[in-house]
Amino acid sequence: MDVSPQTPRRTWKQRILTSAMWWWICLTWYALSIGPMYWTWHSAAMVEEPSFIEVFYRPLLYLCQIPIFGDLMNAYIELWVMSGVSNWQPPAAP
């Protein structure tokens, strides 16, 4: 007689909630990743042929057309852009 402890099976509600939680985490991480990648994305958008970076972040460009989301993303990106500008110094003259 084999007596092994059975793991409790998850209900369909638990599976849906777990899946929704992981989707929320991944999409939030995706949206927040544009901050440190902004200048890379900006320079990739200026070339003639699309690069992986530009295509990867293109959905955020369309989502920023939604007023509240766009305002939040602009404020977040400005934190990254302005933090680099405040330390910028012009190159020394030759």
ABEGO torsion letter per residue (X at the ends): XBBBBBBBBBBAAAAAAAAAAAAAAAAAAAAAAAAAAAAAAAAAAABABBBAAAAAAAAAAAAAABAAAAAAAAAAAAAAAAAAAAABBBBBBX
